[in-house]
Amino acid sequence: MSFSLPKKSRIPFLALSVMVLAVIIGPFLFPPSYALPGSMTYAPPSLAHLCGTDLNGRDLLFRILEGGRISLLVGICGAAISLLIGTSYGLVAGSASMGIDQGMMRVVDILYSVPRLIFILIFINSFNERLQLTASAHGWDWLVGSSRLVILILSLGVIEWLTMARIVRGQTLTLRERSYVAAARVLGEGYWTILWRHLLPNLAGIVLVYLTLAIPSVIIDEAFLSFLGLGVQAPQSSWGSLLSEGAASINPLRGAWWLLLFPSLALLTTLLALYNLGDALRRSIGAKGN
């Protein structure tokens, strides 16, 4: 299945592209001093600091762009993991016999009943220290400092695949009854060949739509965990942790509103662009299917 970018998706696609380029290139355009603590603590937005400064005098716009790297990295990698697991699981379940299909979907139902927050906390507490020790033993210093982030990405990817598995399984149940699949069986093509050559390519559209919807879902989960102090830890930061710092700065004695407003706008803009992009793609695929 092939399709061009719908007109309604061009604006959210452009907004998303600008945001991605900003978080990748933006931090390199700032002077090094903007990343370091300074004397201008809680400075409001100005020409020198467009989004103001934080408690330690660091430029907030610089921190938002750096935090965006972490948030988008978690969203993209977590969604990619869920996409791989969910597509494979749903494809096998939908193409298998009724007994295997029912058994696999009961597993999905059981996993749906497990609270996400508890699962992620157990996952982090069980594997974070082990990963640090393994990385330290092999001299992977970069992984020692980022072990919690890696575990967070893996845990979010592992819990986000359930919806994708159901969607792919439902589509596979329909596609396997098509004439070209029956013709492939008559010609003697094997089970895995039919999955790879005939079923999976026709699922590409729905998989792409789900990916644009899974990324914001993972980003929201990460932001929520980081806001509670359970996700990304200092010295790393994400939009969720910046929102937590901003919320803590709002009090009767000091109202540093910019610390809460600008990270919220960055998160909101990205989520709206992804949701609108996914919705436009879904409508385009639905219209072509009709």
N, C-alpha and C positions, 0 to 999 in steps of 0.2 A: 504494500500500500504506500502510495506517495501522495504528498499534498504540499501546496505552497503555503506560505505564511499568510493567514487571513488578514484582511485590512484592519479589523478591530483589534488584532493582537500587535499591531505595529507600534502603537504608543507604549503599551506596557513592556514590549520587547526593547524599545529604545530606552525607556527609563531603567530597566534592569541592566542593560548594557552599560549605561552611564554609571550606575552604581558599582557594577563589578570593576570597571576600569578605574573608578575613583579609589576603591579600596586597594587595588593592586598597585597603582602608580602614585596615588596621592601622597602617602607617607614619605616617599622619596623627594617630594618637592618642598618639604618643610625643613627649616634649619635644625640641626641636631639638638639645639637648646630647647626646642619645643617638646621634646620627649623627656626632658629632665626636670626634676623639681626646681621651682623658682620662688622668688619672693612675692610674685603677684598671685596670691591665693584668692580664690573666689572672685576673680575679676570678671565683671559682666562683659557681654559681647562688645567688641570694638573693632576698629580697623586692624589693629595689631593681632587680636585674637577674635576671629569672626564668631566663634561659638563660646567665647569666654574661657576661663581656666577653672581647674578643679581645686580640691582641698590642698594639694601639694604644689599648685602653681603650674601644672602641666597644661598645655594647650588642649582644649576639649575636642576640637575638630580633628586634630591629629589622633587622639585616642579613639574617636568614633570610627575613623577610617581603619585604624589598626584593629579595633574590635570587630569591625565588619569582616575583616579577613577570617577571624576565628569563627564568627557566626556563619558565614557563607561556606567555609570549609567544612564545618560540622554538618550543615544542611545538605551540601552536595554529596559528601562522602557517606553520611548516614542514609540518605535517600538512595544512593547507588547500591549500597549493601542490601537495603530492603528490596530494591528492584530486582537484584540478582536472585535473592532467596525467594521472594514472592513469585516472580515469574517462573522460576524453575519448579517450585512446589505446586503452583496452580496448574501449570502445563502438564505435569505428570499426573496430578489428581484428576484433571478433566479428561485425560486420554486413557486412564486406566479402567479396569473393570469396576462395577458398581460397589463391590465389597471393599476394594482398596480405596476407592474414592470416598466412600462414607467414613472409613476409618481415618483417613488423612484429614478430612474436614472436621471430625470430632476432636482431633488434636488441636486444630485451629480454634475451635470453640473453647477448649480448656484454657489455651493460652490467652484468649481474650478476657478470661475471668481474672487473670493475674493483674493486680494494680501495677501500673507502669512505674510509679515512683519507688515502690518497694523493690521491684525487679532491678531498677537501675542502681539503687543504693547497695543491694546485695552484690550486684555485678562489680561495682567499683570497689567495694570493701574486700571482695574475694580475690580480685585479679590485679589491683593497682600495685600493691606491694610486691607481688610476685614478678610483675612486669618490670618494675624498677630494679629488682635484684638481678633478673636475667639481663637486662640492658646494661647494668653496671658491670656484670661479669664479662660481657663481650665488648666493653668499651664504647657502647653507644650512648655517649653523654647527651646527645640531643633527645633521645627517647626517655632518659631518666627524668628530665624536666617536663616532658610532654606526655608522660605516661597516663596521667588522669584524663587528658584530652583524648588520647587514643582510645582509652577504655570507654569514655563517654560516647565517642563516635560509634564504636562497635555495639554498645548496649542500645543506643537509639536505633541503629540499623536493624538490630535483631528483633526489636519489638514493633517496628513500623511495617513489617512485611505482611502482616496478617490480612489487611484489607486488600493488598495487591494480589495475594494468593486467591482470595475469593473472586475478585474481578476476573483474573486470568482463567480461573477454573470455569466460571460461567461462560466466558467467551469460547473457551476450548470445547465445552460440551456442544455448543452450536456449530462451531467450525468442523468438528470431526464428522458431522453428518453431511457435509458438502460433497458434491459429486467428484471434485478433483481429489479429495482424500480417498474416496472409495476407489477411484481409478488408480491411485497410487498403490493401494493394497492389492488390486487385481494384477498390477504389473510386477508385484513381488517386492516392492520396496519395504525395507525393515521399519520397525517401530520408531527407532531413534531418527532414521532418515526422514520419516514423515513429520516427526516433531520439528526437526531442524529446517527442512525445506518447504513445508507446506503450512504448518500451523503457526510457528513462531513469526515468520514474515507478516502474516495477516494479523498478528497481535501488536505489531510495531506501533500503530497509531494510538491504541488505548494505553499502551505502556508509556509512550511519550507524554500523553496527557497526565497519567498518574504521576510521572516523575515531576512535572511542574507543580503538582499539588502536594507531593510528598516532601519536597524541599522546604516549603514554608511550614509544614507540620513539624518537621524535625527542628527547624530554627526556633519555632515557638516553644517546643519542649526544652531545648537547650536554654533559651532565654528564661523560662520559668525556673529551671533548676539553678541557673546561675544567679537569678534574682534572690532565690532562697539561700544562696551560699553553698549549694550542693554540686554545682557544675564546674565551670572554668574557675580556676584559682589564680590569685596573683603570683607572679608578676604578669601573667597573661590576662587579657581582658576580652570580653565580648559585649555585645549590646545588652545582654541580660545583666551582666555584672555592672555595667555603666548605669543602667537603670536602677540597680540596687543602691549604688553610691549616690545617685541623684535623689532617690527617695529619702535616703538617710540625711541628706543635706537640707531638706525642707523641714523647718521647725519655726516656732514663734520668734526666735531671736534672729534667725538668718533665713532668707528665702532665695536661695540660689536656683531659681526656676530653670535656668538654662541647662543645668546639669541633668534635668529630667526631660525637658522639652526636646532638645536636639537628638539625643539617642532614640527617643520615642519616634521622632519623625523619620529617622533613618530606617528603623525597624519597620514602621508602618508603610513607608514607600516601597520597600523591598517586598513585603508580604502582599501588598495590593497589586504590584506589578506581576508577581508570580501567580496569584490567584486569577487575575484577569487574563493573563496569558494562557493559563490552563483552561479557563472557561471558553475563550475564543477558539482554542484548538479543539476542544470537545464539541463545540457547535459546528465547527467546520467538518470534522470527521463524521458527525451525525448527519449533516446535510448531504455529504457525499455518499453515505451509506444508504440514504433514502433514494 
